Amino acid sequence: MTYDALQRSSGVVSGESDLWCTYAAVRTLRWLDRVGDLPSPESVAGFLASRQNTDGGFAWSAGMSSDAWATYYCTQALADLPDGSRGTVRGSSSAWVWSTEHADGGFAMTPGQASDVWATYYAVRTLVEIYGERPPESLFDWLAALQSEDGGLAWSPAHAKDGASDVRACYYAVTAWHTATGGQGPLPWDRERLTDWLRGRQGPAGGFTFQAGDETDCLWATFRATGALSRLGEGPRDPEGCVAWIMGRLRPGESFTRWPGYPVQDVWAAFCAVGALRELGAPLDGIADGVVARVLSFRTRQGGFTYRAPELASDVLTTSARLLARTLLADGEREAVRWTESCMLPNENGIMYMPGRGSEVRCTLWALSAGAFEDDAPARARIAEWLAGSIQNPDGGFGYWEGRASDMVSTSSAAEILHRTGGDSSAGFLRDIAAYVATCETEPGRYANVPGGPATLRSTLQALRALHRGVGADDTHVTEALSRHRVRGGGFANEGHRVPDLLSTYEAVLAADVFGLDWDAAHLTKFLDSVRTADGGFAWTPLMAMSGGPLADCLGRRLELRLSPERLALPPLALS
């Protein structure tokens, strides 16, 4: 894609605030001692507080389950806001964070999930920095087990056995140790080997990459590497070259871009550049005005921030949803598909939610379903290799992104991607998925999203579809699940059989189609009538009067198309 196309964007804009972007914006302002420049910190606090659930934790989006990722970002950003504008948090979230403690000494992203270094970092920083509590002593043995043979640190002890070291994993692990001990306790790793591995990720130009073999230096990797080294009391092999490379990403009088060839001054670039320069002890006064002005331009009407100017802040899920709903003109469809294909981080082959973030499994499935790389067999093969060769977890499952512990939503999405992109070469990896699915079975034919969680309709159907793509599955369990969660008045419920919702109903019809089962068109029509809104969109449940936004509208429209004379097949979409 050309420089001009990247600058203007040709995806679809949601106009909504994003949690990660809001945290990154607020923390960047705090680092520059300019958080007082926020015109309306109360609106930022309101946006963040709206993500809290009744269990005390926070979620990426309103209505989703709590996780350590969202809880860290919300509580940290609220703490960074000026005094008197931080909003009201309903009680302490520390009890919820403790509920993610894993028996092996690490922490999980959600209760019952396997531990990983992302979640452990978030949990430790939240407990210590927000609530003043001390993590368990077993944490240090868990951290010690992250060191791989090459000297770097991996996403989990199981990943370390395969030698899967990553700069991000090093930063999260070292920072968790430093936070828990104040940097004074014994180091759980071989310092020299770890330092050498980190320094080895610096390229000749001065920037860093995430892993051995990566080709493109990036600010995210540079920030995480300098942060890890700083907490070890060390520095880069070439600190002056590192500062020069970072400053080379600065647009004169403005802000930063993430890597050479990507021209957008986004919130991740500002966050990573300012963070890395702080770690290196470089002066910030000369860049503050330009960075602050650019970051403040990313504010949205919801009170938070997005990754660039809101009118240009396209995202893959919204763009894919509009494509799948067939609401774009032909020229717009072609541009939108090309834009989704451009949303790949250097050194990765999956598709991101927003440009500049790491690749995500669900977003990759939505983009492929919407037509990305439809006529590009080599690109589809690279995506299959990225899944099976890079991010499949040792337990056979997949997480939302690289290094995150497995869950059924991501694992089912990965199985669908491998089924459509990998051909015969993916057969073995699809069989490996069955091992993870088995750990989520609560009783015969019923499955949870993560081991130890509750069985629901969606997680059960996702598990059975994943098995169907690999080793095969008995349609008897699908029939039983559909019967168990069928709502008499129309639609299907995720839990029980009383309150239907659009996501569960979509997955129910999809599963019936995949397994060749009959379903009641009149029953589906009645449900769609109950969630259709006055503006022609769709609500997530009959209890809501307003459209659930582009994603809900997409699912509702695809169900309408399934009922139409064309009987268009449902794409295998999943969200939660």
Secondary structure, DSSP 8 states (H G I E B T S, - for coil): --HHHHHH--S-B----BHHHHHHHHHHHHHTT-GGG-S-HHHHHHHHHTTB-TTS-B-SSTTS---HHHHHHHHHHHHHS-TT-S----S-SHHHHHTTB-TTSSBBSSTTS-B-HHHHHHHHHIIIIIT-----THHHHHHHTTB-TTS-BBSSHHHHTTT-B-HHHHHHHHHHHHHHHTT-S--SS-HHHHHHHHHTTB-TTS-B-SSTT--S--HHHHHHHHHHHHHTT---SSHHHHHHHHHTTB-TTS-B-SSTT-----HHHHHHHHHHHHHTT---HHHHHHHHHHHHTTB-TTSSB-SS-GGG-B-HHHHHHHHHTT-S-HHHHHHHHHHHHH---TT--S-BSSTTS-B-HHHHHHHHHTTTTTT-HHHHHHHHHIIIIII--TTS---SSTTS---HHHHHHHHHHHHHHTGGGGHHHHHHHHHHHHHTEEETTEEBSSTTS-B-HHHHHHHHHHHHHHT---HHHHHHHHHHHB-TTSSB-SSTTSS--HHHHHHHHHHHHHTT----HHHHHHHHHHHB-TTS-B-SSTT--S---HHHHHHHHHHHHHHSTT----------
